[in-house]
């Protein structure tokens, strides 16, 4: 079956989903999560076949890798989505006109949502759970790096849908080739929304080639600013967590900005990074402050390309600034409007940072690692939107709905 026919089947399935009760949806999601754990050996074997084709030092390797613990997390997230209230049929506004017409604005599904993603098989489960709970058929377009894993996971989903007498075409996995991507991006009138998840190159390609609406989940070039009034222990813990928890994710720290008056504290702030073998690209003041206190093999002078780079690796840059305003200017120049953090004990500095920094998620004394739908209590996420139309930040159930107007009356006509 070619991709265009698969897309047509997803459109038909999206109509069927309109009659699916929320109780059925929740049962399907719970059963799918349980089936994943029951068949985890099969899934891990499929994932191993993908891993064997990728070098372990590839930054995408960690994203591709599934473990029993990660499968437990995927199942738990799906069950959390199942337990959430339905986002559909909510009355956003209601008014009665002088002629007696009742006008209600209610939430409805988009219909068919496509997601293009790279070597992240967990996205298969996240996307399906959120789309299904919000009444959307989903079209999954994973990369060739994770094809075996994606097919194993999609197979579990489709078998569970059939078991519960739900149209299995509500979850379509397209082939990994470029032809399928082109078919998805040009499916005007069939696909209501496409969301790219992956590298800046992928996102740019989708934005430039798509004829259907796109929500960008942009690359995460994330900064943490250690202010003149920052707490050293908080800073050391936050910087280490944001950089090393998982280096291959979009909320990982890429650049530490430090106030020049706190350069003497930089060796302490960076001490745990050395234990994790993080390569640091430091500007001249920071390089001088770290010399003799950080392993020479891991300490490099910064170059222009050190800033504005999403490393997705055990690498990080450092920029020294004379003021909060200069830190904000640096973020504006090099950030991607994803996640930015300040470490400070000054309420005024925090207030100004939160006010002036233009990003989807702005933190104060918190690691950027928390930019995640599950961590926000959304159950899971379909991506982190860095744009400003419709959705921004972690996208979950509410962001997968649009609305329509329902107008009821008793024979009213217009003059």
C-alpha positions as CSV (number, residue, x, y, z in Angstrom):
1,X,0.0,0.0,0.0
2,X,1.4,3.4,-1.0
3,X,1.6,6.4,1.4
4,X,-1.2,8.3,-0.3
5,X,-3.6,5.4,0.3
6,X,-2.4,5.1,3.9
7,X,-3.2,8.8,4.4
8,X,-6.7,8.3,2.9
9,X,-7.3,5.5,5.3
10,X,-6.2,7.7,8.2
11,X,-8.7,10.4,7.1
12,X,-11.5,7.8,7.2
13,X,-10.4,6.6,10.6
14,X,-10.5,10.2,11.9
15,X,-14.2,10.3,11.1
16,X,-14.8,6.9,13.0
17,X,-13.0,8.3,16.0
18,X,-15.7,11.0,16.5
19,X,-18.0,8.3,17.7
20,X,-15.5,6.8,20.1
21,X,-16.3,7.3,23.8
22,X,-13.7,8.6,26.2
23,X,-14.2,5.4,28.3
24,X,-13.2,3.3,25.2
25,X,-10.3,5.6,24.5
26,X,-9.0,5.2,28.1
27,X,-9.4,1.4,28.0
28,X,-7.4,1.2,24.7
29,X,-4.6,3.4,26.1
30,X,-4.4,1.4,29.3
31,X,-4.4,-1.9,27.5
32,X,-1.7,-0.7,25.0
33,X,0.5,0.3,27.9
34,X,0.1,-3.1,29.5
35,X,0.7,-4.9,26.3
36,X,4.0,-3.0,25.8
37,X,5.3,-4.3,29.1
38,X,4.1,-7.8,28.4
39,X,6.0,-7.8,25.1
40,X,9.0,-5.7,26.1
41,X,11.4,-8.5,25.1
42,X,10.1,-8.3,21.5
43,X,10.4,-4.5,21.5
44,X,13.9,-4.5,23.0
45,X,15.1,-7.0,20.4
46,X,13.7,-4.8,17.6
47,X,15.5,-1.8,19.2
48,X,18.7,-3.7,19.4
49,X,18.6,-4.3,15.6
50,X,18.4,-0.5,15.2
51,X,21.2,0.2,17.7
52,X,23.5,-2.2,15.9
53,X,23.3,0.0,12.9
54,X,24.4,3.2,14.8
55,X,27.7,4.0,16.4
56,X,27.5,4.3,20.2
57,X,29.3,7.7,20.1
58,X,26.6,9.2,17.8
59,X,24.6,11.8,19.8
60,X,21.4,10.2,18.6
61,X,22.3,6.8,20.1
62,X,21.0,7.7,23.5
63,X,17.7,8.9,22.0
64,X,17.3,5.7,20.0
65,X,18.1,3.4,22.9
66,X,15.2,1.7,24.7
67,X,15.6,-0.1,28.0
68,X,13.2,-1.9,30.4
69,X,13.2,1.2,32.5
70,X,12.4,3.5,29.6
71,X,9.6,1.2,28.5
72,X,8.2,1.4,32.0
73,X,8.2,5.2,31.7
74,X,6.5,5.1,28.3
75,X,3.8,2.8,29.7
76,X,3.3,5.0,32.7
77,X,3.0,8.1,30.6
78,X,0.4,6.5,28.4
79,X,-1.6,5.5,31.5
80,X,-1.4,9.0,32.8
81,X,-2.8,10.3,29.5
82,X,-5.6,7.7,29.7
83,X,-6.5,9.0,33.2
84,X,-6.7,12.7,32.1
85,X,-10.0,14.3,31.4
86,X,-11.0,14.4,27.7
87,X,-10.1,17.8,26.1
88,X,-13.0,17.5,23.7
89,X,-16.5,19.1,23.9
90,X,-15.4,21.8,26.3
91,X,-17.5,25.0,26.0
92,X,-15.0,27.8,25.6
93,X,-17.7,30.5,25.4
94,X,-21.4,30.8,25.2
95,X,-23.7,33.7,24.4
96,X,-27.3,34.3,23.4
97,X,-28.0,36.9,20.8
98,X,-30.9,39.4,21.0
99,X,-32.8,37.3,18.4
100,X,-32.6,34.2,20.6
101,X,-29.7,32.4,18.8
102,X,-27.5,30.4,21.2
103,X,-23.8,30.5,20.1
104,X,-21.4,28.1,21.7
105,X,-17.7,27.7,21.0
106,X,-16.5,24.1,21.7
107,X,-13.3,22.2,21.5
108,X,-12.9,19.6,18.7
109,X,-10.1,17.5,17.2
110,X,-8.0,18.7,14.4
111,X,-8.8,15.4,12.6
112,X,-5.5,14.0,11.1
113,X,-2.2,14.9,12.7
114,X,1.1,13.9,11.2
115,X,4.4,13.8,13.1
116,X,7.8,13.5,11.5
117,X,10.5,12.5,13.9
118,X,14.0,11.1,13.9
119,X,15.7,8.4,16.1
120,X,13.3,8.6,19.1
121,X,11.0,5.5,19.2
122,X,9.4,6.7,22.4
123,X,7.7,9.4,20.3
124,X,5.6,6.7,18.7
125,X,3.8,6.0,21.9
126,X,3.7,9.6,23.0
127,X,2.1,10.8,19.8
128,X,-0.4,8.0,19.6
129,X,-1.6,8.4,23.2
130,X,-2.1,12.2,22.9
131,X,-3.7,12.1,19.4
132,X,-6.0,9.2,20.3
133,X,-7.1,10.9,23.6
134,X,-7.8,14.1,21.7
135,X,-9.8,12.3,18.9
136,X,-7.1,12.7,16.2
137,X,-5.9,10.0,13.8
138,X,-2.1,10.1,13.8
139,X,0.3,9.5,10.9
140,X,3.7,8.7,12.1
141,X,6.8,9.2,10.0
142,X,9.8,8.0,11.8
143,X,13.4,7.9,10.6
144,X,15.2,4.8,9.2
145,X,17.4,4.8,12.2
146,X,14.5,3.6,14.4
147,X,12.5,1.7,11.8
148,X,12.6,-1.7,13.6
149,X,11.6,-0.1,16.9
150,X,8.8,2.0,15.4
151,X,7.3,-1.0,13.6
152,X,7.3,-3.1,16.8
153,X,5.6,-0.3,18.8
154,X,3.1,0.6,16.0
155,X,2.2,-3.1,15.7
156,X,1.3,-3.3,19.4
157,X,-0.8,-0.1,19.0
158,X,-2.7,-1.4,15.9
159,X,-3.3,-4.8,17.4
160,X,-4.8,-3.3,20.5
161,X,-7.0,-1.0,18.5
162,X,-8.4,-4.0,16.6
163,X,-8.9,-5.9,19.9
164,X,-11.2,-3.1,21.1
165,X,-13.0,-2.8,17.7
166,X,-11.5,0.6,16.9
167,X,-10.4,1.3,13.4
168,X,-6.6,0.5,13.4
169,X,-6.0,3.1,10.7
170,X,-6.3,5.6,13.5
171,X,-2.5,5.0,13.8
172,X,-0.6,4.9,10.6
173,X,3.2,4.3,10.4
174,X,4.5,5.5,7.0
175,X,7.6,3.9,5.5
176,X,10.9,5.6,6.5
177,X,11.8,6.8,3.0
178,X,11.6,10.4,1.7
179,X,8.7,9.6,-0.7
180,X,6.5,9.1,2.3
181,X,7.6,12.4,3.8
182,X,6.7,14.2,0.6
183,X,3.3,12.6,0.5
184,X,2.6,13.7,4.0
185,X,3.7,17.3,3.6
186,X,1.7,17.7,0.4
187,X,-1.5,16.0,1.6
188,X,-3.6,19.2,1.4
189,X,-7.2,18.5,2.3
190,X,-6.3,15.3,4.1
191,X,-3.8,16.1,6.8
192,X,-4.8,18.9,9.1
193,X,-1.5,19.5,10.9
194,X,2.2,18.3,10.7
195,X,4.6,18.6,13.6
196,X,8.3,17.9,13.0
197,X,10.4,16.7,16.0
198,X,14.1,16.5,15.5
199,X,17.1,18.5,14.3
200,X,17.0,22.0,13.1
201,X,17.7,20.6,9.6
202,X,14.6,18.5,9.7
203,X,12.5,21.3,11.0
204,X,13.7,23.7,8.4
205,X,13.1,21.1,5.6
206,X,9.5,20.5,6.8
207,X,8.8,24.3,7.1
208,X,10.1,24.9,3.6
209,X,8.5,21.9,1.9
210,X,5.1,21.6,3.6
211,X,1.9,22.6,1.9
212,X,-0.1,21.7,5.0
213,X,-0.1,23.6,8.3
214,X,3.0,23.1,10.4
215,X,3.7,23.7,14.1
216,X,7.5,24.0,14.7
217,X,9.0,22.2,17.6
218,X,12.3,24.0,17.4
219,X,15.8,23.0,18.3
220,X,16.7,23.7,21.9
221,X,19.6,26.0,22.3
222,X,19.3,26.5,26.0
223,X,21.1,28.9,28.3
224,X,21.5,29.2,32.1
225,X,22.6,32.6,33.5
226,X,24.4,32.6,36.8
227,X,23.7,36.1,38.2
228,X,25.8,38.3,40.4
229,X,23.4,37.2,43.3
230,X,23.3,33.5,42.4
231,X,23.7,30.7,45.0
232,X,26.7,28.6,44.3
233,X,25.3,25.3,45.5
234,X,22.1,25.8,43.6
235,X,24.0,26.8,40.5
236,X,26.4,23.8,40.6
237,X,23.5,21.4,40.9
238,X,21.4,23.1,38.3
239,X,24.2,23.4,35.7
240,X,25.2,19.8,36.1
241,X,21.7,18.5,35.9
242,X,20.7,20.6,32.9
243,X,23.9,19.6,31.0
244,X,24.4,15.9,31.9
245,X,21.0,14.4,32.7
246,X,20.5,13.5,29.0
247,X,22.7,15.4,26.6
248,X,20.8,14.3,23.5
249,X,17.5,16.0,24.4
250,X,16.3,19.5,23.3
251,X,16.2,20.9,26.9
252,X,19.8,20.1,27.7
253,X,22.0,23.1,28.6
254,X,24.2,24.4,25.8
255,X,25.7,27.7,27.2
256,X,26.4,28.8,30.7
257,X,26.4,32.6,31.0
258,X,28.1,34.0,34.1
259,X,28.3,37.4,35.7
260,X,31.9,38.7,35.7
261,X,31.8,39.3,39.4
262,X,31.3,35.6,40.0
263,X,34.2,34.2,37.9
264,X,36.0,33.2,41.1
265,X,33.1,30.7,41.7
266,X,33.2,29.2,38.2
267,X,35.6,26.3,39.2
268,X,33.1,25.3,41.9
269,X,30.1,25.6,39.6
270,X,31.8,23.5,36.9
271,X,33.4,21.0,39.2
272,X,30.8,18.2,38.7
273,X,30.9,18.7,34.9
274,X,34.5,17.5,34.9
275,X,33.4,14.2,36.5
276,X,31.0,13.7,33.5
277,X,33.8,14.6,31.0
278,X,32.1,17.6,29.7
279,X,34.1,19.6,27.2
280,X,33.9,23.3,28.0
281,X,34.4,26.0,25.4
282,X,35.1,29.1,27.4
283,X,35.6,32.8,26.5
284,X,38.8,34.5,27.7
285,X,37.7,35.5,31.2
286,X,36.1,32.1,31.9
287,X,39.1,30.3,30.4
288,X,41.4,32.1,32.8
289,X,39.2,31.4,35.8
290,X,39.0,27.6,35.0
291,X,42.7,27.2,34.1
292,X,44.3,24.9,36.7
293,X,40.9,24.0,38.1
294,X,39.4,22.1,35.1
295,X,41.0,19.2,33.2
296,X,43.1,20.8,30.4
297,X,42.0,18.1,27.9
298,X,38.4,19.2,28.4
299,X,39.0,22.9,28.4
300,X,39.0,24.7,25.1
301,X,38.9,28.4,24.0
302,X,35.5,29.5,22.7
303,X,35.1,30.4,19.0
304,X,32.1,32.1,17.4
305,X,30.6,28.7,16.6
306,X,30.6,27.8,20.3
307,X,27.5,30.0,20.7
308,X,24.2,29.4,19.2
309,X,25.0,25.7,18.8
310,X,22.8,22.8,20.0
311,X,25.5,20.4,21.0
312,X,23.5,17.3,21.8
313,X,26.7,16.0,23.4
314,X,28.9,16.3,26.5
315,X,29.9,19.8,25.4
316,X,29.0,23.3,26.6
317,X,30.1,26.9,26.1
318,X,30.6,29.6,28.7
319,X,30.1,33.4,28.1
320,X,31.1,36.1,30.6
321,X,28.9,39.2,30.9
322,X,29.1,42.4,32.9
323,X,25.3,42.6,33.6
324,X,21.9,41.0,33.5
325,X,21.0,43.1,30.5
326,X,24.0,41.7,28.6
327,X,23.0,38.2,29.5
328,X,19.5,38.8,28.1
329,X,21.0,40.3,25.0
330,X,23.2,37.1,24.5
331,X,20.1,34.9,24.9
332,X,18.2,37.0,22.4
333,X,21.1,36.7,19.9
334,X,21.8,33.0,20.2
335,X,18.8,31.3,21.8
336,X,16.1,29.4,20.0
337,X,13.2,30.5,22.2
338,X,13.0,27.1,23.9
339,X,14.1,27.1,27.5
340,X,16.2,29.6,29.5
341,X,17.1,29.8,33.2
342,X,18.4,32.3,35.7
343,X,20.2,31.4,39.0
344,X,19.8,34.3,41.3
345,X,18.6,35.2,44.8
346,X,17.6,38.7,43.7
347,X,13.8,39.0,43.2
348,X,14.4,42.0,40.9
349,X,16.8,40.2,38.7
350,X,14.5,37.3,38.5
351,X,11.5,39.6,37.6
352,X,13.4,41.3,34.8
353,X,14.7,38.0,33.4
354,X,11.2,36.5,33.4
355,X,9.8,39.7,31.8
356,X,12.4,40.2,29.1
357,X,13.5,36.8,28.0
358,X,11.5,35.6,25.0
359,X,11.3,31.8,25.3
360,X,8.6,29.2,25.6
361,X,9.8,28.3,29.1
362,X,11.6,30.7,31.4
363,X,13.0,29.3,34.7
364,X,14.2,30.8,37.9
365,X,16.5,28.6,40.0
366,X,15.3,25.5,38.2
367,X,17.0,23.2,35.7
368,X,15.9,23.4,32.1
369,X,15.6,19.6,32.1
370,X,12.0,20.1,33.3
371,X,10.8,21.3,29.9
372,X,8.8,18.2,29.3
373,X,5.1,17.5,29.0
374,X,5.1,14.7,31.6
375,X,7.0,16.9,34.1
376,X,4.4,19.7,33.6
377,X,1.7,17.2,34.5
378,X,0.4,16.8,30.9
379,X,0.9,13.1,30.8
380,X,3.2,13.2,27.7
381,X,4.0,15.7,25.0
382,X,3.9,15.8,21.3
383,X,6.7,18.3,21.1
384,X,8.0,21.6,22.5
385,X,6.7,24.4,20.3
386,X,8.9,27.4,20.0
387,X,6.5,29.4,17.8
388,X,3.8,31.7,19.0
389,X,0.7,30.9,17.0
390,X,-1.7,28.4,18.4
391,X,0.7,26.6,20.8
392,X,3.9,27.4,22.7
393,X,6.0,25.2,25.0
394,X,5.2,21.6,25.8
395,X,2.2,20.5,23.6
396,X,-0.2,18.0,25.0
397,X,-4.0,17.4,24.8
398,X,-5.3,21.0,24.7
399,X,-2.9,21.9,21.9
400,X,-4.2,19.0,19.8
401,X,-7.7,20.5,19.7
402,X,-9.1,23.4,17.7
403,X,-12.7,24.7,18.1
404,X,-15.9,25.2,16.2
405,X,-19.0,27.2,16.8
406,X,-22.4,25.6,17.4
407,X,-25.3,27.9,16.7
408,X,-28.9,26.8,17.7
409,X,-32.1,28.6,17.3
410,X,-35.8,28.3,16.6
411,X,-36.4,29.4,13.0
412,X,-34.4,32.7,13.0
413,X,-33.8,34.2,9.6
414,X,-31.6,37.3,8.7
415,X,-33.1,40.4,7.2
